[in-house]
Amino acid sequence: MTDLAARKQAAQQAIDQLSEDLRAISLNIHGIPELGFEEHHAHQTLTDYLEQNGFAVTRGAYELPTAFRAEAGSGSPVVAVLCEYDALPEIGHACGHNLMAMTGVAAGIALKEAAGEGNGTIVVLGTPAEEGGGKILMIERGAFDGVDAALLLHPSPNDGVRPALTGVRSCTVEYFGRNAHAAARPEQGINALDALILAYNAISMLRQQITPDARIHGVITKGGVRPNIIPDHTAASFLVRATDNTRLEELRQKVHACFEAAATATGCRVEVQWNERPYRPMATNGPLGRAYHENAALLGWTLPPPDIETPSGASSDMGNVSHAVPSIQPSYAIPCEAGNHNAGFTAAAATPEAHAAALRAAKALAMTGLDVLFRPDVHKAAHEEFRAAHPAMQPA
């Protein structure tokens, strides 16, 4: 353990020494926000820096132009540290993915420096389009094959080890009616906007009858052309969330019934397209979470108990990763007046205080990676828990 303690000190020192570089990377990505699957600047910035720091980099990995895989070391165990770097439309890095890109690079380099040669493989995975399910495509294309632990950090208003991230199904709905002059011949029209509003209101009523962990929300993306033309085509996008896959499917069916009922009531035709790659609820690995909690304590950082879920309501494609390999996605607090996905969080993600909080979390994450590499008890326990929870994942 003395050797491991020294390695953990080396990881902390490596991150401190890189602080100015890491801050520049974070602000660089923050200043040039890019939407999912279009993060070419972030991809280049991160891969260049990892290459400069001794990683063998594969750009455009897994048939995704803005994904990457950077490797150092050799053999087993294999620890993957993840980066996210996509932004949101109009409000930029309102989920702090610039910080997530930076902490992934920071923890990856610190692991490489502290682990040395021949003690396992460190992989930094660049995962594009978290807001669009990029990790799900990467899972399907083998990015996590052979990985023993997947580690990711997320900025938030709150600290936590075990975020209650929900599963989510997205859909688009379209109603098709018939145009008519809204004043001269309204009886000749079939109003597609009426259908959509009726469905929206039915779903709003459904919200009263769902469990506290569930969420339904949507936006109308097309409501018509002019007020004096009865709309013949309207469209909307909806998200359905729950922390349990069974309840998620039950809720999806109820929402779908609202869409169908509105079509029947108005005489419109409806088309509903459900995303076939849903986000799964996050399954935080207990032994990895407890190791992260212990490492945070070594840094003088008091976190909520590692086996208590931190309320969230949000979703992430990291949930899918957690059902593929043992995984954690702890959250760390940055100073902000409100939560993620608003302009205030965008501003907060560029502050010196957020940078300091991110570096501390990156140190705890790198130290947890070292536990996977050098503590057989942590590695064994993480995999035993994962196999018990995912019996179908075991080899035949």
C-alpha positions as CSV (number, residue, x, y, z in Angstrom):
1,M,0.0,0.0,0.0
2,T,3.0,2.3,0.6
3,D,3.9,2.0,-3.1
4,L,0.3,2.7,-4.0
5,A,0.2,5.7,-1.8
6,A,3.3,7.0,-3.5
7,R,1.7,6.5,-6.9
8,K,-1.4,8.4,-5.8
9,Q,0.8,11.3,-4.7
10,A,2.5,11.2,-8.1
11,A,-0.9,11.3,-9.8
12,Q,-1.9,14.4,-7.8
13,Q,1.4,16.1,-8.6
14,A,1.0,15.4,-12.3
15,I,-2.4,17.1,-12.4
16,D,-1.0,20.1,-10.4
17,Q,1.8,20.4,-12.9
18,L,-0.6,20.4,-15.8
19,S,-3.0,22.8,-14.3
20,E,-2.2,25.7,-16.7
21,D,-2.4,23.6,-19.8
22,L,-5.6,22.0,-18.6
23,R,-7.2,25.4,-17.9
24,A,-6.2,26.5,-21.4
25,I,-7.8,23.4,-23.0
26,S,-11.0,23.8,-21.0
27,L,-11.4,27.5,-22.0
28,N,-10.5,26.7,-25.6
29,I,-13.3,24.2,-25.9
30,H,-15.6,26.4,-23.9
31,G,-15.0,29.3,-26.3
32,I,-15.7,27.3,-29.4
33,P,-18.9,25.3,-28.6
34,E,-19.7,22.5,-31.0
35,L,-22.8,20.4,-31.3
36,G,-22.8,16.6,-31.1
37,F,-20.9,14.7,-33.8
38,E,-19.5,18.1,-35.0
39,E,-16.8,18.6,-32.3
40,H,-13.9,18.8,-34.7
41,H,-12.1,21.5,-32.9
42,A,-12.4,19.8,-29.5
43,H,-11.3,16.5,-31.1
44,Q,-8.2,18.0,-32.5
45,T,-7.3,19.9,-29.4
46,L,-7.6,16.9,-27.1
47,T,-5.9,14.4,-29.4
48,D,-3.0,16.7,-30.1
49,Y,-2.4,17.2,-26.3
50,L,-2.7,13.5,-25.5
51,E,-0.3,12.6,-28.3
52,Q,2.2,15.2,-26.9
53,N,2.0,13.5,-23.6
54,G,2.9,10.1,-24.8
55,F,-0.4,8.4,-25.8
56,A,-0.9,6.5,-29.0
57,V,-3.9,8.2,-30.5
58,T,-6.5,6.9,-32.9
59,R,-8.5,9.8,-34.3
60,G,-11.9,9.3,-35.8
61,A,-12.2,6.0,-33.9
62,Y,-15.2,3.6,-34.3
63,E,-16.3,5.1,-37.5
64,L,-17.2,8.4,-35.7
65,P,-15.1,11.4,-37.0
66,T,-15.0,13.1,-33.7
67,A,-14.4,10.1,-31.4
68,F,-10.9,9.1,-30.4
69,R,-9.0,6.4,-28.5
70,A,-5.7,7.2,-26.8
71,E,-3.7,4.4,-25.2
72,A,-0.7,4.1,-22.9
73,G,0.8,1.2,-21.0
74,S,0.1,-2.5,-21.8
75,G,-1.6,-5.6,-20.5
76,S,-4.3,-5.9,-17.9
77,P,-6.2,-4.4,-16.1
78,V,-7.6,-1.9,-18.7
79,V,-8.9,1.4,-17.2
80,A,-10.8,3.7,-19.5
81,V,-11.2,7.4,-18.6
82,L,-13.8,9.2,-20.7
83,C,-14.1,12.7,-22.1
84,E,-17.2,14.5,-23.3
85,Y,-17.1,17.7,-25.3
86,D,-20.3,18.4,-27.2
87,A,-22.2,21.6,-26.5
88,L,-25.9,22.5,-26.4
89,P,-27.7,24.6,-29.1
90,E,-27.7,28.3,-28.4
91,I,-26.4,28.1,-24.8
92,G,-23.0,26.4,-25.4
93,H,-21.3,24.4,-22.7
94,A,-24.3,24.7,-20.3
95,C,-23.6,21.1,-19.1
96,G,-19.9,21.7,-18.5
97,H,-18.6,19.3,-21.1
98,N,-15.5,21.5,-21.5
99,L,-14.7,20.5,-18.0
100,M,-15.4,16.9,-18.7
101,A,-13.0,16.9,-21.6
102,M,-10.4,18.4,-19.4
103,T,-10.8,16.1,-16.4
104,G,-10.7,13.0,-18.7
105,V,-7.4,14.2,-20.1
106,A,-6.1,15.1,-16.7
107,A,-6.9,11.8,-15.1
108,G,-5.7,9.8,-18.1
109,I,-2.3,11.5,-18.1
110,A,-2.0,11.3,-14.3
111,L,-2.7,7.6,-14.5
112,K,-0.1,7.1,-17.2
113,E,2.5,8.9,-15.2
114,A,1.8,7.2,-11.9
115,A,1.2,3.7,-13.1
116,G,4.4,3.3,-15.1
117,E,5.0,0.6,-17.7
118,G,3.8,-2.9,-17.6
119,N,1.1,-2.4,-14.9
120,G,-1.9,-2.2,-17.1
121,T,-3.4,-0.2,-19.9
122,I,-4.8,3.3,-19.6
123,V,-7.3,4.3,-22.3
124,V,-8.7,7.8,-22.8
125,L,-11.9,7.6,-24.8
126,G,-13.2,10.7,-26.6
127,T,-17.0,10.2,-26.6
128,P,-18.8,12.6,-28.9
129,A,-22.5,13.6,-28.7
130,E,-23.4,12.7,-25.2
131,E,-26.6,14.7,-25.9
132,G,-27.2,12.4,-28.9
133,G,-26.1,9.0,-27.6
134,G,-22.6,8.8,-29.0
135,K,-21.5,6.3,-26.3
136,I,-24.2,3.9,-27.4
137,L,-22.7,3.7,-30.9
138,M,-19.3,3.3,-29.4
139,I,-20.5,0.4,-27.3
140,E,-22.0,-1.3,-30.3
141,R,-18.7,-0.8,-32.2
142,G,-16.5,-2.4,-29.5
143,A,-15.0,0.6,-27.8
144,F,-15.5,-1.0,-24.3
145,D,-14.5,-4.5,-25.2
146,G,-11.9,-5.7,-22.7
147,V,-12.3,-2.6,-20.4
148,D,-12.2,-3.4,-16.7
149,A,-13.5,0.0,-15.4
150,A,-14.9,3.1,-17.1
151,L,-14.5,6.4,-15.2
152,L,-16.1,9.7,-15.9
153,L,-16.8,12.9,-14.0
154,H,-19.6,15.4,-14.4
155,P,-19.9,19.0,-13.0
156,S,-23.1,19.8,-11.2
157,P,-24.5,22.1,-8.5
158,N,-23.9,19.2,-6.1
159,D,-21.3,16.7,-5.1
160,G,-22.2,13.0,-5.3
161,V,-20.8,9.6,-6.0
162,R,-23.9,7.8,-7.1
163,P,-26.1,10.1,-9.3
164,A,-29.6,8.8,-9.9
165,L,-29.5,9.1,-13.7
166,T,-32.6,8.1,-15.4
167,G,-33.2,6.0,-18.5
168,V,-34.7,8.0,-21.3
169,R,-36.6,7.3,-24.6
170,S,-37.0,10.1,-27.1
171,C,-39.5,10.4,-29.9
172,T,-40.8,12.6,-32.6
173,V,-44.6,12.8,-33.3
174,E,-46.2,14.2,-36.4
175,Y,-49.9,14.9,-37.1
176,F,-51.4,15.1,-40.5
177,G,-54.7,16.8,-41.2
178,R,-56.1,19.0,-44.0
179,N,-55.7,22.6,-44.8
180,A,-58.7,25.0,-45.1
181,H,-59.4,28.7,-44.7
182,A,-59.7,29.1,-41.0
183,A,-62.4,31.8,-41.4
184,A,-64.2,31.1,-44.6
185,R,-64.3,27.2,-44.6
186,P,-63.2,25.9,-41.2
187,E,-65.5,22.9,-41.5
188,Q,-63.4,21.6,-44.4
189,G,-60.2,21.4,-42.4
190,I,-58.8,18.8,-40.2
191,N,-56.7,20.6,-37.6
192,A,-53.3,19.0,-37.0
193,L,-52.5,21.6,-34.3
194,D,-55.6,20.7,-32.4
195,A,-54.3,17.1,-32.3
196,L,-50.9,18.1,-31.1
197,I,-52.3,20.4,-28.4
198,L,-54.7,17.7,-27.3
199,A,-51.8,15.2,-27.0
200,Y,-49.7,17.8,-25.1
201,N,-52.5,18.4,-22.6
202,A,-53.2,14.7,-22.1
203,I,-49.5,14.2,-21.4
204,S,-49.5,17.1,-19.0
205,M,-52.4,15.4,-17.1
206,L,-50.5,12.1,-17.2
207,R,-47.6,13.8,-15.3
208,Q,-49.9,13.9,-12.2
209,Q,-50.0,10.1,-12.1
210,I,-46.3,9.2,-12.5
211,T,-43.8,8.2,-9.9
212,P,-41.5,11.0,-8.5
213,D,-38.4,9.5,-10.3
214,A,-40.2,9.8,-13.7
215,R,-40.3,12.7,-16.1
216,I,-42.0,13.6,-19.4
217,H,-41.3,16.7,-21.4
218,G,-41.6,18.0,-24.9
219,V,-41.5,20.9,-27.3
220,I,-43.6,21.7,-30.4
221,T,-41.2,22.0,-33.3
222,K,-43.9,22.9,-35.9
223,G,-47.3,24.4,-35.1
224,G,-48.5,25.6,-38.5
225,V,-47.8,28.3,-41.1
226,R,-50.3,31.1,-40.7
227,P,-53.2,31.7,-38.3
228,N,-55.7,31.9,-41.1
229,I,-54.7,28.5,-42.5
230,I,-55.9,25.4,-40.6
231,P,-52.6,23.4,-40.1
232,D,-52.3,20.2,-42.0
233,H,-49.0,19.2,-40.4
234,T,-47.6,19.7,-37.0
235,A,-44.7,18.1,-35.1
236,A,-43.1,17.8,-31.7
237,S,-40.3,16.1,-29.8
238,F,-40.7,14.4,-26.4
239,L,-38.6,12.7,-23.8
240,V,-39.8,10.0,-21.4
241,R,-37.6,9.2,-18.3
242,A,-37.5,6.8,-15.4
243,T,-34.9,5.2,-13.2
244,D,-36.2,1.7,-13.9
245,N,-36.3,0.1,-17.4
246,T,-39.7,-1.6,-16.7
247,R,-41.3,1.7,-15.6
248,L,-39.7,3.5,-18.5
249,E,-41.4,1.1,-20.9
250,E,-44.7,1.4,-19.1
251,L,-44.6,5.2,-19.2
252,R,-43.6,5.1,-22.9
253,Q,-46.7,3.1,-23.7
254,K,-48.9,5.6,-21.8
255,V,-47.4,8.5,-23.7
256,H,-47.9,6.7,-27.0
257,A,-51.5,6.1,-26.1
258,C,-51.9,9.9,-25.6
259,F,-50.6,10.5,-29.1
260,E,-53.0,7.9,-30.6
261,A,-56.0,9.2,-28.6
262,A,-55.5,12.7,-29.9
263,A,-55.4,11.5,-33.5
264,T,-58.7,9.6,-33.0
265,A,-60.4,12.5,-31.4
266,T,-59.5,15.0,-34.1
267,G,-59.5,12.8,-37.2
268,C,-55.9,13.3,-37.9
269,R,-53.3,10.7,-38.9
270,V,-50.4,10.3,-36.5
271,E,-46.8,9.0,-36.9
272,V,-44.7,8.4,-33.9
273,Q,-41.0,7.5,-34.2
274,W,-39.4,6.2,-31.0
275,N,-35.6,6.2,-30.7
276,E,-34.4,2.6,-30.9
277,R,-31.3,3.4,-28.8
278,P,-32.6,4.6,-25.5
279,Y,-30.4,5.8,-22.6
280,R,-30.3,3.3,-19.8
281,P,-30.5,4.2,-16.1
282,M,-27.1,4.6,-14.5
283,A,-25.9,1.5,-12.6
284,T,-23.0,2.9,-10.5
285,N,-20.6,0.2,-9.5
286,G,-20.4,0.0,-5.7
287,P,-16.8,-1.0,-5.2
288,L,-15.6,1.6,-7.7
289,G,-17.8,4.3,-6.1
290,R,-16.5,3.4,-2.6
291,A,-12.9,3.6,-3.8
292,Y,-13.6,7.1,-5.3
293,H,-15.2,8.1,-2.0
294,E,-12.1,7.0,-0.1
295,N,-9.8,8.8,-2.4
296,A,-11.8,12.0,-2.1
297,A,-11.4,11.7,1.7
298,L,-7.6,11.4,1.2
299,L,-7.8,14.8,-0.5
300,G,-9.7,16.3,2.5
301,W,-13.0,16.3,0.5
302,T,-16.2,15.1,2.2
303,L,-18.7,13.6,-0.1
304,P,-22.2,12.1,0.4
305,P,-22.2,8.4,1.3
306,P,-21.1,6.4,-1.7
307,D,-24.1,4.0,-1.5
308,I,-26.8,6.7,-1.3
309,E,-28.1,8.0,-4.6
310,T,-27.9,11.7,-5.3
311,P,-31.2,13.0,-6.8
312,S,-30.7,14.0,-10.4
313,G,-33.6,13.4,-12.9
314,A,-31.1,13.9,-15.7
315,S,-29.9,11.2,-18.1
316,S,-26.7,10.2,-19.8
317,D,-25.5,7.7,-22.3
318,M,-23.0,6.8,-19.6
319,G,-25.9,4.8,-18.2
320,N,-25.5,2.4,-21.2
321,V,-21.7,2.1,-20.5
322,S,-22.5,1.2,-16.9
323,H,-24.5,-1.8,-18.2
324,A,-21.5,-2.8,-20.4
325,V,-18.6,-2.6,-18.0
326,P,-18.2,-1.6,-14.3
327,S,-18.5,2.2,-14.3
328,I,-18.9,5.3,-12.2
329,Q,-19.8,8.9,-13.0
330,P,-19.5,11.0,-9.8
331,S,-20.6,14.6,-9.8
332,Y,-18.7,17.5,-8.4
333,A,-20.1,20.9,-7.4
334,I,-19.1,24.1,-9.2
335,P,-20.3,27.5,-8.0
336,C,-23.6,28.3,-9.9
337,E,-27.0,29.8,-9.2
338,A,-28.9,27.1,-11.0
339,G,-28.5,23.7,-12.5
340,N,-27.2,22.4,-15.8
341,H,-28.6,23.3,-19.2
342,N,-29.0,27.1,-18.7
343,A,-26.8,30.0,-19.6
344,G,-25.8,30.6,-16.0
345,F,-24.1,27.2,-15.9
346,T,-22.3,28.0,-19.2
347,A,-20.7,31.0,-17.5
348,A,-20.0,29.0,-14.3
349,A,-18.2,26.3,-16.3
350,A,-15.5,28.8,-17.3
351,T,-14.7,30.2,-13.8
352,P,-11.4,29.6,-11.9
353,E,-13.5,28.1,-9.1
354,A,-14.9,25.4,-11.5
355,H,-11.4,24.7,-12.7
356,A,-10.2,24.1,-9.1
357,A,-13.2,21.8,-8.3
358,A,-12.6,19.9,-11.6
359,L,-8.9,19.3,-10.8
360,R,-9.7,18.0,-7.3
361,A,-12.3,15.6,-8.8
362,A,-9.8,14.5,-11.5
363,K,-7.3,13.6,-8.8
364,A,-9.8,11.4,-7.0
365,L,-10.7,9.8,-10.3
366,A,-7.0,9.1,-11.2
367,M,-6.4,7.6,-7.7
368,T,-9.5,5.4,-8.2
369,G,-8.0,4.2,-11.5
370,L,-4.8,3.3,-9.6
371,D,-6.9,1.3,-7.2
372,V,-8.2,-0.8,-10.2
373,L,-4.7,-1.3,-11.4
374,F,-2.9,-2.1,-8.1
375,R,-5.6,-3.3,-5.7
376,P,-6.8,-6.8,-6.7
377,D,-9.5,-6.6,-4.1
378,V,-11.1,-3.5,-5.7
379,H,-10.8,-5.1,-9.2
380,K,-12.3,-8.4,-8.1
381,A,-15.2,-6.8,-6.1
382,A,-16.1,-4.5,-8.9
383,H,-16.4,-7.4,-11.4
384,E,-18.2,-9.6,-8.9
385,E,-20.9,-7.0,-8.4
386,F,-21.1,-6.3,-12.1
387,R,-21.5,-10.0,-13.0
388,A,-24.2,-10.5,-10.3
389,A,-26.2,-7.5,-11.7
390,H,-25.6,-8.5,-15.3
391,P,-25.7,-12.3,-15.6
392,A,-26.4,-12.2,-19.3
393,M,-23.0,-10.5,-19.8
394,Q,-21.2,-13.6,-18.5
395,P,-19.4,-15.8,-21.1
396,A,-21.2,-19.0,-22.0
